[in-house]
Amino acid sequence: MSDVNPMSYKIHLEPDLNRFKFEGSVEISLEAVKPVQEISLNALELAIESCKVRRDDSFVDCPFSVDPKKEEIHISLTEEMGGKIGLKIQYVGEINDKMAGFYRSRYVAGGNEKYMAVTQFEESDARRAFPCFDHPLKKATFDVEMVIDDELVAISNGPITEEKALGDGKKLVSFEKTPKMSTYLLFFGVGEFEFIDDTGEVLVRVATMPGMTEYAKFGLGFGRKALEFSEDYYGIKYPLPKLDLIAIADFAAGAMENWGAITFRENLLLHYPNITSKAGEERICEVIAHEMAHQWFGNLVTPSDWKYLWLNESFATYFGYGIVTHYYPEWDIWEQFLHGQTNGALDRDSLHETFPIEIPGGEHVVINASTAPIIYSKGGSILRQVEAYVGKENFKEGLRHYLRKHEYGCASSHHLWEALEEVSAMPVTNMMKSWIEQPGFPLVEVKEEGGRLLLTQRRFTYLDNGSAQEWLIPMGIKVFYGNGRSKTITTLLEGKSMDLDVGTDVVAYKINHDQRGFYRVKYLEMGDLQRLGSRVAKKELSPEDRWGLENDLYALVRSGDVSIDDYLDFLANYSNEDAFLPLTSIAGNLFRAHLIMQGTRRDKILSTGKLFLERVLSDMGYEPEPEERHTISILRDQIIWHLALYESEGVLEFATDKFVSLMRGEEVHPDIMRSVMQVGALNGDSSVFEWFSERLGS
């Protein structure tokens, strides 16, 4: 309803955790830009008891109707009204079990089953908790108060301003008014929360269930670090007086960026000594950093429509990795970004039925294994490409300009491109339209003739679709010359093809230097690829480039452009490889090829994979070492599982012995726990099944 805008909400709630019901009322202050006689709000699964409109100094009843299909309530005003309008709505709702809206989360404390009530509103479930204008463009402030049992604790976006005893075992808890924000960012919860905090200019707390705060210290410490980094990078102070990180047992998403009250699945916030692996530790940091980035990208500046959801999620994905690597550079986080995010996005985006990053009707897009690689991972990878194109300082200044210009408001994609274009004086807007408004990505085909590179582009798909799409492709090209000299050329591929002068005496060239671009490369002359292969063997190329050559080549096998034999022959250049990124990619690609190939080719893949991975595992050792790099720990767990499937005798014996020890109640190192349990399940009998059933059911 474009003619009516909310200014503020005052929400009163009385949750009953015994009956899983709540009574509520909401007062909404509105601004009508022109006179209206009817106001429509969103409401879903709420029993509306009364609607009133403010007239003079009191509220008077007005008729209303509910449209369940449209999830709306239509309120007829007593007369045509314009300017400031006040509404008051009484209603009753259910504290549901859908992990959406205002829902109940089950947990066990002291051997007893208990519940807390919490909210999850993104994208459009605030309407399950109170009637509202449930769209990100309709920003307003929120005053929340809750009547709860004396022994319980309430949390919302702002700090508590007052607790007032009501008698009969009840109390009224009131919270500070929020900044102007969208409905999906509101949070309220009630339960037996306990806190651990870190005082500073902004109070940072972790909220857990009873007896769990000892596991919150790691998350609390990194939460403070992520907050400080974000304030420094964006050049804007966090605007709320407190920031809660809240562990929730039943939680559908990984985490949710409610402003000032971030919610997490428990295992993505709590760190358990001798149980949480190095991979799990990294994941905790990534998720905290991701949600912290949202406090600016999404909360302070919000997409004007859900078609721009990627603006929220891609920035949080990209900057989440950046925050982690700032504090833990030894974790090789950007190598893991390329493997986990960029590679996953390239794979998903190679299918015919992919979709653009920017898609109308984004509120109806379910975030799952099919959609997340585009909205989160491809978006984050495109931002990495843009940063490489405009430069790190221009990128940072452009983002600061964007945030300052639109703070407490809403923005669209073009606002961001205009900000980056303004500070860099580069054609960002035109370039980005080709990357976010159409599906897929390009394959750049290249060959060298007489000191000139002949480059052409076409859409890459595993099954040819004959698409005529084109992209504006920012390219970095590393050129090697006969005298040992090398240089990096940056250019923009516009149109179907380009002829690029790179000079004489070229001995090798690598397209997509350091894999900054979101595209694949095919070298049309096998000799060009072989010359790069010799540089791979000597480790004269970066781990990112060594990964890119192998990963692109395997993708070309899947698309039918290259034979599996050519791919396996090229792997000979990696016989002494020791970097995580190419190794984890080779392990994964050989494993996938082994699953789908048949006959002598499958046998060749099995023997190649087994020989290759046994060498790698032998070099790193079967047992985790206390001070080893995180990437070694992560890679070992992957390799043990793959070698078990390749029937490597030494690995099967090692992993089986570890699993037997685990069944006896002995400790197994958390960094190999997953692979050990996988091997145990793979070869287990009925007693193993019973052990798993008991363990997972407890």
N, C-alpha and C positions, 0 to 999 in steps of 0.2 A: 504494500500500500504506500505508494511514493508520496502521497500528499500528507501523510502523518508520520512523524518521527518521535521515537521515545527519547526523553531527556533523562529520566531516572526511574528506578524501580525500588520500592521498599517491600521486602519479602519477609513474611512472618511464617514460621514453620513449627509444627508440633509433631515430631516423628514418634511412632510407637513401635519399638523393636520387638514387642511381644506379638502384636497382631499384624505387623508388616504393613501398617497404614500410616498415612500422615494427613494432618489437617493443615491447610495453608490459606494465606491471604496475600494478595499483592496489590500495592498501590502504584499506579503508573502515571507519571507526569508526561504529557505529550505536547507536541507542538504541531498544529495543523497549519500548513502553508496556505491553505484556502479552506473556506467553510465546508464541513462534511456533516452528513446525517448518520453515517454508519462507519464503524471501525471494525476491522477484521484483524484478529491476532491468531497466532498458532497455539494450539492446545491438543494434546494427545493423551488418551487414557486417563483423563481427569474428569471427575464428577463436579461440574460447575453448579454451585448452590445459589449464587447471586451475583449480579453485576450492578454496579452503581456508578453514576457519573457525578462529579462535583458540580454543585450549583451554589453559588455564593460561598457560604462557609460550611456547607454540609453536603453529604452525599445523598442522592435520591436514586431509587430503583429505576432500572431501564431494561426493556426486554432484550433477550438474546436468543440465538439459535446455535447449535453445534453441528458441524459438518465433519463427521469422522473420516470420510474418504479424503477430504482435502486437509485434514488435521487442523481445522480452523474453528474459531468461535466468532460469530458475527454479532456485534453489539449495536442495537438501534438507539441513538441518542434521543433525548426528549425533544430536542430541537436542533436545527442546523447550527453548528458551532465551529469557530475558527480560533486561531491563536492557541493559548495554553488551555489544555483540557486535562482533567484529572479523572482517572478510573480506579475503582476498587472492586476486586473480584475475590469472592470466597469459594473455596473448592476443597475437594478431598481426593487423595491419590493413593496409589499402592507403592510400597517400597518393594519393587519387583525383583525378580531373579534373572533378568535379561542382561545384566551388566551394561545397561544403558539407562539414561535418565537418572532418577534417584533410586538406587538399587541396594540390595543387601549382599554383603560379602561374609561368607562363613569362615570361621577359624576355630582352632582348638586351643584352649588355655586351661592349664591345670587338669587336663583330661576331660574337660567339658566342652561341648559344642556351643559356640557363641556366634553372635552376628554384630557387625557394624553396618551403618548405612552411609553410603558415599555417592558421589555423582560422577557421571561421565557423559558430557553433553556434545562433544564433537561427533558428527558435523551438525546434526539437527535434532538433538534429544533434550535440550533445555525445556522444550514444550511438554515433556513428560513430567516436569517438576513444577512448573508455573506457567500460566498463560503469558505469552511474550511475542515480540517481533523477532522471530528466530532466524535471523539472517545476519551474516557478518557485517553488512553495511550499516545495520541499525544499531549503532553504538550508543551506550548510555552508562550512567553510574548505577551502582547497586548497593543498597543498604540491606544487610541480612541480620535477622535475629531468630533464635531458636529456643524453644522450650524443651528441655531435656531432663533426664533423671540426674539427681545430684551426683551420683558416682561416675557419670560419664563425662567425656570431654568432647567439645565441639571445635571444629576447625573450619575456617573459611578463608577467602583470599586475603583479607586484612587482619590485623591483630585484634584481639578482644578489647573492647572499650569498657565493657561493664558486665559483671555477673551479679544477678539479683536473685536472692532466695524468694521463692513463691510459696513455700510450704508444701505439705503432702509429698515430700521427696522430689520436688521439681525446682528448677532454676531457669531463669531467662538469661541467655547469653547473647550479647550484642557485639557486632563487629564494625570496624571502621569502614567508612564508605570507600568503595573502590575507585580507581581512576575510570575515565570513560573507556569502555571496552565492549566487545561483542558478547552475546549471550553464551556462546559455546565455551568461553573462558571462565565462567563463574564456577565456583566449587563450594560445596558445603558437605560436611561429614560429621558423624557422631559415633563414638565408640569408646573402648577402653584404651585410648591412645596414651603412650608414654613417649617422652621426648629426650633427645640429647641435642645440645645446642652449642653454637660457636658465636659468641657475641662479637660484634663489630659495629661499623656504621650501619650495616644492615644485619639484623638478627637472622642467622641461618640455623634451621632446626631440621632434624630427621624425626619423624613420627613413626612409631612401630606399635605392634601389638605387645601386650605385657611380656616382659622378660626378654625382649629382642634387641634392646638398645645397644648391647655390647657388640652386636654385629653391624652397627650403623656408623661406626667411627670412620671407616675408610670412605664411605659415601659422603659423610659430612665433610671430611677434609677436602675431598676433591670438589665437592659442591662449592665450597668457599673459593677454591682456586679458579674454577670455571667462571664464577661470578666476577672475580677480579679481572680475569683476562678479558671477558666480554665488555666490561665497562671501559677498559683501556682501549680495546680495538675499535669499538663503535663510537667512542668519544662522548657517550651519553650515560649518565649515572642511572643505575637501576632505580626506578621511581617509587617503589613500595618500601615500607619500613621493615618488612620481614619476608623471608622466603622459606617455606616449608617443603621438604621432600618427604613424601608420605608413602610408606610401604603398605600395599593392599594385597590380601591373599587371593581373592577372586577378581581378576582384572583381565579384560579381553585384549587390550592393546599392550604394548611394551611399557609405555608411559604416556602421560598426558600433561601438556604444558600449562594447565590452569595458572593464571597469573598470580604468583605469590603462594600457590599451593599445588605444587607439581606432584602428581600421583604416579606410582611405579608398581609394576609387578614385583613381588618381594625379591625374587632372585636377581632382579636387575638393579637393586639398590643395596641389599644386605650382602655383606662379605663374610663368609664362614671360614675361619682358619682350618687348614688341612682338608677342606672340602672344595672351596672355590678354586678352580684352575686358573692358570695365567690367562687363558682365553676368556674365562668368566670375569676375571678382574678387568681386562680390557673392555669387555662388553659393558660392565657397570659404568666405567668412565665414559665410554662413547654415548651411552644413553643419557647420563647426567648432562654431558656437554651438549648433546642434541637438544634436550629440553631447555637448557640454559640459553642457547641461541634463539629459541622461540620467544623468550621473554622480550626480545627486540623484534625479531622477524616473525610476525604473527600476532604478537600481543600489543606491542607499542605501535607498530604499523601492520595493519590487517588487510588481507586480500579483499577487494571490494565485491568479489563473487567467488563461489566455490570452484569455478573454472580455473582460478588462479591458486588453487590449493598447492600446486607445486612450488610457488613462491615461498610458502611456509616450509614445506618439507625438504625441498632440495637445499635451501640455505641451511637449515638445521642439520641436515646430513653432512654437507660439506664442511661447515664450520665446527660441527661436532668433532670430526677427525682433526681439524686444525687445532682445536683447544687441547685435545689429548696429546698430540705430537709436540705442542709447545712445552708441556711439563714432562713428557716421557719420550724424548727423541729416540732413545735406545730401543723403543718398541717397534720401530719401522712401520708406523701406522699408515703412511701413504702407500707403501707396498701392499698393505692389507686392503686399503681403499680400492686400489686398482683391481685386486683379485676379487674382493667381495662385492664391491659396488659397480665399478665400471664393467668388469667382465660379465657380471650378472645382467646388467642393463643391455649390453651388446647382444648377449644371447637371447634375452626376451624380445628385444626389438628387431631380431632377425626373422621373426615369424610373420606370416601374412596378416594375421588378425591383430597386429599391434595397434596402438592408438597414439595420438599426439600427446605431448606433455601437457599442453593446455587444452582442456576438453570441456565443452559446455556441459552443464548439468553435473558438475563435480560432486555435488552433495549426494548424488546417487551412485557414485563410484565406490564400491566396497574395497577397502585396502586389504589386499591379500597377496599371496605369492605370485599372482598374475599381474597385479596392478602396481605393487610397490616398486618393482624394478624400473618402471617408467617414471612414476611420480617422485620417488625418493632418489633412486640410484642414477637414472639417466639425468635427471635434473641436476643432481650434485656433480655429475661428471661434466655436464655442459658448463656449469659455473667454473669448474677447474679450467676448462678450455677458454672461457671468457677472460679469466684472470691472467692466463698465459698470453692472451692476445693483447690486452690493454696494459698489462704490467701490474705488479703487486701494489705499488703505491697508488696508481690511478684507480685500481679496483677498490682499495680501502677508502680513498677519499670519495669515490662515487657512492659507495654504500653509506658513508656518513652523511653525505649530502641528501641522499634519498630518505634516510631515517629522520633527519632534522626537518626536512620539508613536509613530511607526512605524519609526524608523531601524533599519536592519539587519534589518527584518522585512518582512512582506507586508501589503498592504491592498487593499480593494475600493473601488468608486466611492463607496459610501455613507459611508465613512470621510472622504473628502474633503469631501463635501457637509456632513457633520456639523461638520467643522472650520470651514468657511466660515460655516455657520449660527450656530455658537457665538460667533464674533467679530462677526458683523454683525447678529444677531437678526432675520434675514430668512428667509422660507420657501424656502431654497435646495433642500432635499431634494425637496419636492413639485414644485417647478418643474422640476428637472433630470430627474426620472423621465420626464417627457413628451418630453424632448429626446434622451435616450440609449437608451431602451428601445423606441421605436417608429421605424419608417422614415419618411423624408420630412420635410417642413417646411410651415409654413402660408403661405397667401396672406391678407393682411388687406385686406378691401374696406372703403372708407370714403366717406362723404359728409357734408357739413355742412348742418345745418338750424337756423336761428335760434339760432346760438351753441352748438349741441351737435353733437358728432361722433358719428355712428352707425357703429360698427365691428363687423364680423363676420369670422369666420375659417373657412377650409376648407383642406384639403390642396391644395397646388399640384402639379400634374403636367402634363406636356406633352400627354398624352392623358388625358381625364377617367376616373377610376376610381370615382367615387361614394363615396369614403371618408368616414366620419363621424368621423375622428380629430380630436382637439382638443389644443391645447398651452396651457400657461401662458406667456404671451408678455410679457416685460418690454419696455416701449415707452417711447421718448423721442419727444416730439412738439414740434416748433418751431412756435409760433403767432405770426403777424404781425398787428398791429392797425393801424387807420386812422391813428392819431396818430404812426406811426413806431416805436411800442413793439413789443417782441417778448419772448416768454418761452418757456422749455422746460418742458414738463409731463412728469413721469415717472409711469407707471402700470403695472399688471399686468392684462393681458387674461385673465380667467378665464371659461371657458365659451364658448359659441358666439358670443355678441355682447355688446356693451357700449354704453351711452349715456353720453358724457362731456361735461360742461359745460366749455366753454372760454371763456365770456364773450361779450360783444357786440362789434360792430364788427370782426369777423374779416375780414381781406382775403385771407389765404392761410395755409396750414398744411402742414407737411412731416412726414409720418409716417416713423419710423425715422431720427431725427436723427443725422447723421454716420454712418449705416449701421452702427450698433453691433449691431443685431439680425439674427438669421439667419432672415429671412423676406422675402417680396416684398409689394409694395403695389399695389393697384389703386384709382385714384381714379374713383369711379362717375360723377362729373360732369366732363365734359371741361373745363368752365370752371375747375374747381379746378386741374387740371393745367396749363392755359394760364397761369393766374396765377403758378404756380411757374415756368413757362417764361420769363416776363419777368424773374424774379429770377435765373434761370440766365444769361440774356443779359447782365445787369448784373453778374454774378459776386457777387451778394449772398448766395449760398449757398456753402458750403464745397465744395472739389473732391470730397469724399466724397459729399455730397448731390447734386451735379450728376451724378456717376457713377451714383448709385443710381436717380435718376429715369430716366435713359436706359437703364440696364441692365435695370431692372424692366420698362420699356415694351417692350423687345425680347423679353424672356422671354414677355410677354403676347401678342406677335405669334406666337411659336412655339406657344403653347397655344391660339391661335385666339380669344383674348379681345379682341384689338385688331388692326386692319388694318395692313399694312405701309405703306400710304399715311399713316396717322396717325403712325406712327413716323418716317417720312421728313420729314413736315411739322414734327414736334417738333424735329428736328435743326437747323432754322433758328436755334434759340436758341443754338446752339453755334458760330456763324459766326466768333466771335472767341475761341474757347476756346484756352487755352494750357497747361492743366494736364495732366500725364501721365495720370492715372487716367481721366478721361472720354475723352481722346483715344485711348488705346490700346483702350478698350472700344468706342468708335464704329468705329474701324478694323477691329477684329476682327468685330464684328457685321455691318457692311456687307459684309465679305469673305464671311462665312458665308451671308448672304442672297443674295449674288451667285452663290454656288455652287449654290443650290437653287432659285432662282426662274427663271422662263422668260418669254419674250415681252417685252411692253412694260414690265412691272414690273422685269424683269432689266435692261433698258436704262436705266430710271430709276435703279435702284440703282447701276449702273456709272457713269452720269454724275454722280450725287450723290457717290459715293465718290471718283471721280477729281478732281472739282472741290474737294472738301473736303480731301483729302489733299495735293493739289498746293499748296494754300494753306499747309497746315501745314509741309510740307517746305521750301517757299520761305522761310517765317519762320525755320526753324531752320538752314537751309543744308544742302547736300548732303554737305559734308565735315565730319567731326568736328573740334571745336575742343579745344585742350589742357585748358582749365579749365571746360568745360561740365558741367552736371549729369548725373549718371549716367542719370537717367530720359530725358533728351533723346537720349543715345546709344542707349539701348535702343529708344526709340520710332522713331528714324530708321531703324534696321535693319529694323524691322517695316514701316514705311511704304514703303521702297524696294521691298521684295518685293511688297507689295500693289499698288502703282502699276505695277510691271512687269506684273502679271497683268491690270491694267486697260488695258494697252498705252499707257501714258503715254510719249510719244516722248522727252521730255527725260530721264526716268529710265532708259529702256531704253538710250539712247545712253551715259549716264553709267556705268551698271552694266556694260554690255558692254565699254566702254573699260577699266574697272578690271579686268575679268576677263582681257582680253587682256594687260594689263600683268602680272597675276599669273602667267599662263602663260609669260611671258617671264622669270620669276624676279624681277620687281620686287616691292617691298613694297606691300601694301594694308593700310590701317588695320584693326586687329582689330575695331573697333566696327562696321564695315560688311562684314567678311569673309563672314559667313554669307549676307547678302542678295546680295552680289556673286557668290558661288559658286552660289547658287540660280538667279540669272538666267543665269549661264554654262551651267549644266546644262540649264535650260529651253530655251535656244535653240541648244544645242551640236550639233556633228556628230560623226562618228566620231573625229576627232582629239581632241575634247574628252573623249569617253568614254575614250579611251586615256590622256589626261592624268590624269583622275580615278582610273582604275584603278591607274596607277603611283603616284600620290600616296597613295591610301588603302591600297595594298598595302605601302607602305614602312614 
